[in-house]
Structure formats: C-alpha cells, structure tokens
Amino acid sequence: MTYAQITASELTASQARGAIFDLADDFSWETVAREMVSRMSGDEAREFVDDFISLYAD
C-alpha cells in the first residue's frame, strides 16, 4: 500500500508509528525529526527535552 492509498485517519496508532519508521527509511530521520519538531507546541517541545534528558543524560 502506498502513502497515496491511505490516510492517517485510517491507521491504528501502532500502524501510524510504523508508517513514521517507513517515512524515515524513505526520507531520512533528519527530515522526519525536523517536521515533527516544527509541529510541536512550545509545551510539547519543553516536555520532550525534559523527558529526553531524564532518560539519556548521564
């Protein structure tokens, strides 16, 4: 199934997450990350930074 044949509203959450991995394979993780970050609200971005630091900082 191609991206043109599906819409996001037809995907389960799990399928949507899988589609993001597929998009990253096709377009690069940098492109996907840039798009996801540009869509985040300020609160979402701050929460992500806090969560990431708490998970991965030494």
KOLGU-4560 file (N, C-alpha, C; in nm, 3 decimals, padded with zeros to 5 digits):
<recs>
<n_xx: 00.085 n_yy: -00.117 n_zz: 00.000 ca_xx: 00.000 ca_yy: 00.000 ca_zz: 00.000 c_xx: 00.089 c_yy: 00.124 c_zz: 00.000 mol: A seq: 1 type: MET>
<n_xx: 00.062 n_yy: 00.219 n_zz: -00.084 ca_xx: 00.142 ca_yy: 00.341 ca_zz: -00.090 c_xx: 00.082 c_yy: 00.448 c_zz: -00.001 mol: A seq: 2 type: THR>
<n_xx: 00.159 n_yy: 00.551 n_zz: 00.026 ca_xx: 00.112 ca_yy: 00.661 ca_zz: 00.109 c_xx: -00.011 c_yy: 00.726 c_zz: 00.047 mol: A seq: 3 type: TYR>
<n_xx: -00.018 n_yy: 00.731 n_zz: -00.084 ca_xx: -00.131 ca_yy: 00.793 ca_zz: -00.152 c_xx: -00.259 c_yy: 00.712 c_zz: -00.135 mol: A seq: 4 type: ALA>
<n_xx: -00.247 n_yy: 00.584 n_zz: -00.102 ca_xx: -00.363 ca_yy: 00.498 ca_zz: -00.090 c_xx: -00.423 c_yy: 00.497 c_zz: 00.050 mol: A seq: 5 type: GLN>
<n_xx: -00.356 n_yy: 00.556 n_zz: 00.145 ca_xx: -00.406 ca_yy: 00.554 ca_zz: 00.282 c_xx: -00.414 c_yy: 00.696 c_zz: 00.336 mol: A seq: 6 type: ILE>
<n_xx: -00.495 n_yy: 00.715 n_zz: 00.436 ca_xx: -00.495 ca_yy: 00.841 ca_zz: 00.509 c_xx: -00.466 c_yy: 00.809 c_zz: 00.654 mol: A seq: 7 type: THR>
<n_xx: -00.411 n_yy: 00.905 n_zz: 00.723 ca_xx: -00.372 ca_yy: 00.883 ca_zz: 00.863 c_xx: -00.490 c_yy: 00.842 c_zz: 00.948 mol: A seq: 8 type: ALA>
<n_xx: -00.608 n_yy: 00.891 n_zz: 00.917 ca_xx: -00.725 ca_yy: 00.859 ca_zz: 00.999 c_xx: -00.764 c_yy: 00.712 c_zz: 00.989 mol: A seq: 9 type: SER>
<n_xx: -00.714 n_yy: 00.643 n_zz: 00.887 ca_xx: -00.745 ca_yy: 00.501 ca_zz: 00.870 c_xx: -00.647 c_yy: 00.411 c_zz: 00.943 mol: A seq: 10 type: GLU>
<n_xx: -00.541 n_yy: 00.468 n_zz: 01.001 ca_xx: -00.437 ca_yy: 00.389 ca_zz: 01.065 c_xx: -00.463 c_yy: 00.376 c_zz: 01.215 mol: A seq: 11 type: LEU>
<n_xx: -00.429 n_yy: 00.262 n_zz: 01.269 ca_xx: -00.426 ca_yy: 00.249 ca_zz: 01.415 c_xx: -00.303 c_yy: 00.325 c_zz: 01.465 mol: A seq: 12 type: THR>
<n_xx: -00.294 n_yy: 00.347 n_zz: 01.595 ca_xx: -00.176 ca_yy: 00.414 ca_zz: 01.650 c_xx: -00.050 c_yy: 00.336 c_zz: 01.617 mol: A seq: 13 type: ALA>
<n_xx: -00.055 n_yy: 00.206 n_zz: 01.629 ca_xx: 00.060 ca_yy: 00.121 ca_zz: 01.600 c_xx: 00.100 c_yy: 00.131 c_zz: 01.452 mol: A seq: 14 type: SER>
<n_xx: 00.001 n_yy: 00.129 n_zz: 01.364 ca_xx: 00.029 ca_yy: 00.141 ca_zz: 01.221 c_xx: 00.089 c_yy: 00.278 c_zz: 01.188 mol: A seq: 15 type: GLN>
<n_xx: 00.039 n_yy: 00.383 n_zz: 01.254 ca_xx: 00.092 ca_yy: 00.517 ca_zz: 01.231 c_xx: 00.237 c_yy: 00.526 c_zz: 01.274 mol: A seq: 16 type: ALA>
<n_xx: 00.269 n_yy: 00.465 n_zz: 01.390 ca_xx: 00.409 ca_yy: 00.464 ca_zz: 01.434 c_xx: 00.497 c_yy: 00.390 c_zz: 01.334 mol: A seq: 17 type: ARG>
<n_xx: 00.447 n_yy: 00.279 n_zz: 01.284 ca_xx: 00.521 ca_yy: 00.204 ca_zz: 01.181 c_xx: 00.538 c_yy: 00.285 c_zz: 01.055 mol: A seq: 18 type: GLY>
<n_xx: 00.436 n_yy: 00.361 n_zz: 01.019 ca_xx: 00.445 ca_yy: 00.446 ca_zz: 00.899 c_xx: 00.551 c_yy: 00.554 c_zz: 00.917 mol: A seq: 19 type: ALA>
<n_xx: 00.567 n_yy: 00.604 n_zz: 01.040 ca_xx: 00.672 ca_yy: 00.703 ca_zz: 01.066 c_xx: 00.809 c_yy: 00.641 c_zz: 01.044 mol: A seq: 20 type: ILE>
<n_xx: 00.829 n_yy: 00.517 n_zz: 01.090 ca_xx: 00.956 ca_yy: 00.448 ca_zz: 01.064 c_xx: 00.977 c_yy: 00.431 c_zz: 00.913 mol: A seq: 21 type: PHE>
<n_xx: 00.872 n_yy: 00.396 n_zz: 00.841 ca_xx: 00.884 ca_yy: 00.381 ca_zz: 00.696 c_xx: 00.920 c_yy: 00.513 c_zz: 00.629 mol: A seq: 22 type: ASP>
<n_xx: 00.856 n_yy: 00.622 n_zz: 00.675 ca_xx: 00.887 ca_yy: 00.753 ca_zz: 00.620 c_xx: 01.034 c_yy: 00.788 c_zz: 00.645 mol: A seq: 23 type: LEU>
<n_xx: 01.083 n_yy: 00.755 n_zz: 00.764 ca_xx: 01.223 ca_yy: 00.783 ca_zz: 00.796 c_xx: 01.316 c_yy: 00.703 c_zz: 00.706 mol: A seq: 24 type: ALA>
<n_xx: 01.279 n_yy: 00.580 n_zz: 00.675 ca_xx: 01.359 ca_yy: 00.499 ca_zz: 00.583 c_xx: 01.361 c_yy: 00.563 c_zz: 00.444 mol: A seq: 25 type: ASP>
<n_xx: 01.248 n_yy: 00.619 n_zz: 00.403 ca_xx: 01.237 ca_yy: 00.678 ca_zz: 00.269 c_xx: 01.295 c_yy: 00.818 c_zz: 00.259 mol: A seq: 26 type: ASP>
<n_xx: 01.280 n_yy: 00.899 n_zz: 00.366 ca_xx: 01.315 ca_yy: 01.040 ca_zz: 00.358 c_xx: 01.427 c_yy: 01.083 c_zz: 00.453 mol: A seq: 27 type: PHE>
<n_xx: 01.470 n_yy: 01.001 n_zz: 00.543 ca_xx: 01.575 ca_yy: 01.022 ca_zz: 00.644 c_xx: 01.513 c_yy: 01.063 c_zz: 00.776 mol: A seq: 28 type: SER>
<n_xx: 01.584 n_yy: 01.021 n_zz: 00.882 ca_xx: 01.540 ca_yy: 01.056 ca_zz: 01.017 c_xx: 01.548 c_yy: 01.205 c_zz: 01.040 mol: A seq: 29 type: TRP>
<n_xx: 01.645 n_yy: 01.271 n_zz: 00.979 ca_xx: 01.659 ca_yy: 01.416 ca_zz: 00.995 c_xx: 01.536 c_yy: 01.489 c_zz: 00.942 mol: A seq: 30 type: GLU>
<n_xx: 01.488 n_yy: 01.448 n_zz: 00.826 ca_xx: 01.370 ca_yy: 01.512 ca_zz: 00.767 c_xx: 01.247 c_yy: 01.488 c_zz: 00.852 mol: A seq: 31 type: THR>
<n_xx: 01.227 n_yy: 01.365 n_zz: 00.898 ca_xx: 01.112 ca_yy: 01.332 ca_zz: 00.982 c_xx: 01.119 c_yy: 01.410 c_zz: 01.113 mol: A seq: 32 type: VAL>
<n_xx: 01.235 n_yy: 01.411 n_zz: 01.176 ca_xx: 01.251 ca_yy: 01.484 ca_zz: 01.304 c_xx: 01.225 c_yy: 01.632 c_zz: 01.286 mol: A seq: 33 type: ALA>
<n_xx: 01.278 n_yy: 01.691 n_zz: 01.179 ca_xx: 01.258 ca_yy: 01.833 ca_zz: 01.153 c_xx: 01.110 c_yy: 01.866 c_zz: 01.140 mol: A seq: 34 type: ARG>
<n_xx: 01.037 n_yy: 01.782 n_zz: 01.070 ca_xx: 00.893 ca_yy: 01.804 ca_zz: 01.051 c_xx: 00.818 c_yy: 01.786 c_zz: 01.182 mol: A seq: 35 type: GLU>
<n_xx: 00.852 n_yy: 01.682 n_zz: 01.258 ca_xx: 00.784 ca_yy: 01.659 ca_zz: 01.386 c_xx: 00.810 c_yy: 01.774 c_zz: 01.484 mol: A seq: 36 type: MET>
<n_xx: 00.934 n_yy: 01.821 n_zz: 01.492 ca_xx: 00.967 ca_yy: 01.931 ca_zz: 01.582 c_xx: 00.895 c_yy: 02.059 c_zz: 01.540 mol: A seq: 37 type: VAL>
<n_xx: 00.886 n_yy: 02.083 n_zz: 01.411 ca_xx: 00.820 ca_yy: 02.207 ca_zz: 01.365 c_xx: 00.671 c_yy: 02.207 c_zz: 01.398 mol: A seq: 38 type: SER>
<n_xx: 00.612 n_yy: 02.090 n_zz: 01.420 ca_xx: 00.470 ca_yy: 02.080 ca_zz: 01.452 c_xx: 00.441 c_yy: 02.082 c_zz: 01.602 mol: A seq: 39 type: ARG>
<n_xx: 00.547 n_yy: 02.072 n_zz: 01.685 ca_xx: 00.528 ca_yy: 02.070 ca_zz: 01.830 c_xx: 00.493 c_yy: 02.209 c_zz: 01.882 mol: A seq: 40 type: MET>
<n_xx: 00.407 n_yy: 02.210 n_zz: 01.984 ca_xx: 00.384 ca_yy: 02.335 ca_zz: 02.056 c_xx: 00.505 c_yy: 02.360 c_zz: 02.146 mol: A seq: 41 type: SER>
<n_xx: 00.515 n_yy: 02.477 n_zz: 02.202 ca_xx: 00.623 ca_yy: 02.506 ca_zz: 02.294 c_xx: 00.621 c_yy: 02.413 c_zz: 02.414 mol: A seq: 42 type: GLY>
<n_xx: 00.502 n_yy: 02.387 n_zz: 02.469 ca_xx: 00.490 ca_yy: 02.295 ca_zz: 02.582 c_xx: 00.535 c_yy: 02.154 c_zz: 02.546 mol: A seq: 43 type: ASP>
<n_xx: 00.497 n_yy: 02.107 n_zz: 02.428 ca_xx: 00.538 ca_yy: 01.973 ca_zz: 02.384 c_xx: 00.689 c_yy: 01.965 c_zz: 02.368 mol: A seq: 44 type: GLU>
<n_xx: 00.749 n_yy: 02.070 n_zz: 02.313 ca_xx: 00.894 ca_yy: 02.072 ca_zz: 02.294 c_xx: 00.966 c_yy: 02.070 c_zz: 02.428 mol: A seq: 45 type: ALA>
<n_xx: 00.920 n_yy: 02.153 n_zz: 02.523 ca_xx: 00.982 ca_yy: 02.155 ca_zz: 02.655 c_xx: 00.967 c_yy: 02.020 c_zz: 02.724 mol: A seq: 46 type: ARG>
<n_xx: 00.851 n_yy: 01.958 n_zz: 02.715 ca_xx: 00.829 ca_yy: 01.826 ca_zz: 02.775 c_xx: 00.921 c_yy: 01.722 c_zz: 02.714 mol: A seq: 47 type: GLU>
<n_xx: 00.937 n_yy: 01.727 n_zz: 02.582 ca_xx: 01.026 ca_yy: 01.633 ca_zz: 02.514 c_xx: 01.169 c_yy: 01.648 c_zz: 02.564 mol: A seq: 48 type: PHE>
<n_xx: 01.215 n_yy: 01.773 n_zz: 02.573 ca_xx: 01.352 ca_yy: 01.798 ca_zz: 02.619 c_xx: 01.370 c_yy: 01.744 c_zz: 02.761 mol: A seq: 49 type: VAL>
<n_xx: 01.277 n_yy: 01.775 n_zz: 02.850 ca_xx: 01.285 ca_yy: 01.725 ca_zz: 02.987 c_xx: 01.288 c_yy: 01.572 c_zz: 02.992 mol: A seq: 50 type: ASP>
<n_xx: 01.197 n_yy: 01.509 n_zz: 02.917 ca_xx: 01.192 ca_yy: 01.362 ca_zz: 02.915 c_xx: 01.320 c_yy: 01.302 c_zz: 02.858 mol: A seq: 51 type: ASP>
<n_xx: 01.369 n_yy: 01.359 n_zz: 02.749 ca_xx: 01.488 ca_yy: 01.307 ca_zz: 02.684 c_xx: 01.608 c_yy: 01.316 c_zz: 02.778 mol: A seq: 52 type: PHE>
<n_xx: 01.624 n_yy: 01.431 n_zz: 02.842 ca_xx: 01.736 ca_yy: 01.449 ca_zz: 02.934 c_xx: 01.726 c_yy: 01.350 c_zz: 03.050 mol: A seq: 53 type: ILE>
<n_xx: 01.605 n_yy: 01.333 n_zz: 03.104 ca_xx: 01.591 ca_yy: 01.241 ca_zz: 03.218 c_xx: 01.617 c_yy: 01.095 c_zz: 03.177 mol: A seq: 54 type: SER>
<n_xx: 01.594 n_yy: 01.063 n_zz: 03.052 ca_xx: 01.616 ca_yy: 00.926 ca_zz: 03.005 c_xx: 01.760 c_yy: 00.899 c_zz: 02.964 mol: A seq: 55 type: LEU>
<n_xx: 01.826 n_yy: 00.997 n_zz: 02.903 ca_xx: 01.954 ca_yy: 00.970 ca_zz: 02.838 c_xx: 02.074 c_yy: 01.046 c_zz: 02.892 mol: A seq: 56 type: TYR>
<n_xx: 02.053 n_yy: 01.145 n_zz: 02.977 ca_xx: 02.168 ca_yy: 01.219 ca_zz: 03.031 c_xx: 02.239 c_yy: 01.134 c_zz: 03.135 mol: A seq: 57 type: ALA>
<n_xx: 02.366 n_yy: 01.151 n_zz: 03.144 ca_xx: 02.446 ca_yy: 01.075 ca_zz: 03.241 c_xx: 02.430 c_yy: 01.128 c_zz: 03.379 mol: A seq: 58 type: ASP>
</recs>
